[in-house]
Amino acid sequence: MKSLLPLVVLSVLPLVASADIQDPPMNDYGPTRKLGRGLANIAFGATEITNAACEMNEREGNSAAFSYGFVKGVGRFFARLGYGFYDVTTAFAPTYRSSYRPPYRSNIPWIHGGYEEFPPELGFESRYGYSRNYGAYP
């Protein structure tokens, strides 16, 4: 009986230890997400034009927003359009580093040079919690 408890613990331990690899971090990126990202980049990539102009207006003023912001937005729109067609045509093949991740630089390390995975949002409602508070507590 004394040897039964360590035997049960040793037999159950591998099952518990392998639980953390059942849902790896790259599992979020799959062929359906890649197809959706491509369609979003094609359909909503034009939001980069107004978004780049608005960001440039906040940082450097009206003249920069009208000239450099507009040109930067048009360039980012065509880049999104190209990435969108690339993602749609290769949706069911892991192309970038044998995964379904986006092929462009993330926006996190390069704040002014990278891209978010999906086009920017325009409008009054957002997924970020800085615009409105819902509920009883602020």
Contacts in CASP RR format, 6 or more apart in sequence:
PFRMAT RR
TARGET T0000
AUTHOR 0000-0000-0000
METHOD contacts of the structure
MODEL  1
MKSLLPLVVLSVLPLVASADIQDPPMNDYGPTRKLGRGLANIAFGATEIT
NAACEMNEREGNSAAFSYGFVKGVGRFFARLGYGFYDVTTAFAPTYRSSY
RPPYRSNIPWIHGGYEEFPPELGFESRYGYSRNYGAYP
26 99 0 8 1.000
26 101 0 8 1.000
29 99 0 8 1.000
29 100 0 8 1.000
29 101 0 8 1.000
30 100 0 8 1.000
31 91 0 8 1.000
31 92 0 8 1.000
31 100 0 8 1.000
33 100 0 8 1.000
34 87 0 8 1.000
34 90 0 8 1.000
34 91 0 8 1.000
34 100 0 8 1.000
35 87 0 8 1.000
35 88 0 8 1.000
35 91 0 8 1.000
35 92 0 8 1.000
36 87 0 8 1.000
36 91 0 8 1.000
37 84 0 8 1.000
37 87 0 8 1.000
37 102 0 8 1.000
37 117 0 8 1.000
37 118 0 8 1.000
38 83 0 8 1.000
38 84 0 8 1.000
38 85 0 8 1.000
38 86 0 8 1.000
38 87 0 8 1.000
38 88 0 8 1.000
38 91 0 8 1.000
39 84 0 8 1.000
39 88 0 8 1.000
40 118 0 8 1.000
40 119 0 8 1.000
41 80 0 8 1.000
41 81 0 8 1.000
41 82 0 8 1.000
41 83 0 8 1.000
41 84 0 8 1.000
41 87 0 8 1.000
41 118 0 8 1.000
41 119 0 8 1.000
42 80 0 8 1.000
42 81 0 8 1.000
42 84 0 8 1.000
42 85 0 8 1.000
42 88 0 8 1.000
44 118 0 8 1.000
44 119 0 8 1.000
45 77 0 8 1.000
45 80 0 8 1.000
45 81 0 8 1.000
45 119 0 8 1.000
46 77 0 8 1.000
47 119 0 8 1.000
47 120 0 8 1.000
47 121 0 8 1.000
47 122 0 8 1.000
48 73 0 8 1.000
48 75 0 8 1.000
48 76 0 8 1.000
48 77 0 8 1.000
48 80 0 8 1.000
48 119 0 8 1.000
48 120 0 8 1.000
49 70 0 8 1.000
49 73 0 8 1.000
49 74 0 8 1.000
49 76 0 8 1.000
49 77 0 8 1.000
50 122 0 8 1.000
51 73 0 8 1.000
51 120 0 8 1.000
51 122 0 8 1.000
52 69 0 8 1.000
52 70 0 8 1.000
52 72 0 8 1.000
52 73 0 8 1.000
52 76 0 8 1.000
53 65 0 8 1.000
53 66 0 8 1.000
53 69 0 8 1.000
53 70 0 8 1.000
53 73 0 8 1.000
54 65 0 8 1.000
55 69 0 8 1.000
56 64 0 8 1.000
56 65 0 8 1.000
56 68 0 8 1.000
56 69 0 8 1.000
56 72 0 8 1.000
57 64 0 8 1.000
57 65 0 8 1.000
60 68 0 8 1.000
76 115 0 8 1.000
79 104 0 8 1.000
79 115 0 8 1.000
80 115 0 8 1.000
80 119 0 8 1.000
83 102 0 8 1.000
83 103 0 8 1.000
83 104 0 8 1.000
83 115 0 8 1.000
86 103 0 8 1.000
87 102 0 8 1.000
94 100 0 8 1.000
95 103 0 8 1.000
96 102 0 8 1.000
96 103 0 8 1.000
102 115 0 8 1.000
102 117 0 8 1.000
104 114 0 8 1.000
104 115 0 8 1.000
105 113 0 8 1.000
105 114 0 8 1.000
105 115 0 8 1.000
106 114 0 8 1.000
106 115 0 8 1.000
106 117 0 8 1.000
107 113 0 8 1.000
107 114 0 8 1.000
107 115 0 8 1.000
107 116 0 8 1.000
121 127 0 8 1.000
124 131 0 8 1.000
125 131 0 8 1.000
125 132 0 8 1.000
END
